[in-house]
Amino acid sequence: MRYSPEELEKRIGYRFQKKGLLKQALTHSSYSNEQKIRKNGNYERLEFLGDAVLELLSSEYLYHRYSDMSEGKMTKLRSSIVCEPALAECARKLELGMFMLLGKGEEATGGRLRESIISDVMEALIGAVYLDGGFDAARNFVEQFIMADSQNRIIFHDSKTILQEMIQTKPGQKLVYELLEESGPDHNKEFTVQALLNEERVGFGRGRTKKLAEQQAAYEAILLLKEQGKVE
């Protein structure tokens, strides 16, 4: 079931003056092709713009938020914030996939939940908010739905290293990453990985590369082990 655009406006706390921008941000190319909508009627151009707006606003946020942080560390943190898995996680919290217009084929193959798609739509939505309401509206959106959890993004970016360091404090721990599935065409692969600690599953991840999937699985493992009180 697809949710209404009005519901999305309520969730993000922003009402579009130009409703066509919101619709475009939520329209996948499979739908525009199927419905014979004009060539640029899908979210791809808005994604291009949103990517640039996000980079600027995330840089501005980090510059002011972390006044003592070096350029190198800010660059590293920004990369972890705007990477595909991080944006996809933000999109999942908004259930962004449930607002999309998809073609029948993409719908049937689980496009609403595909990380590569929902992260792109997140950027397209930023682009749409910027065009409709300017930098102030886009800044509010980015700070509320992307930057608010920036400290956890640091953990996510270094999750494999952090997890390895955590388990090394206890002798005899064995951590492995197991590839469960590799799907999709060569130009748009998706990898599914689980993290096993002493043969027990502690994390699960998906990503366009095996490395990104392992990173997601490691992040989940960190959160689980901390929740269970097994690590500090």
Secondary structure, DSSP 4 states (H G I P E B T S, - for coil): -PPPHHHHHHHHT---SSHHHHHHHTB-HHHHHHTT--TT-SSHHHHHHHHHHHHHHHHHHHHHH-TT--HHHHHHHHHHHHSHHHHHHHHHHTTGGGG-B--HHHHHTTGGG-HHHHHHHHHHHHHHHHHHHHHHHHHHHHIIIIITTHHHHHHHHTHHHHHHHHHTTSTT--EEEEEEEEES-GGG-EEEEEEEETTEEEEEEEESSHHHHHHHHHHHHHHHHHHTTS--
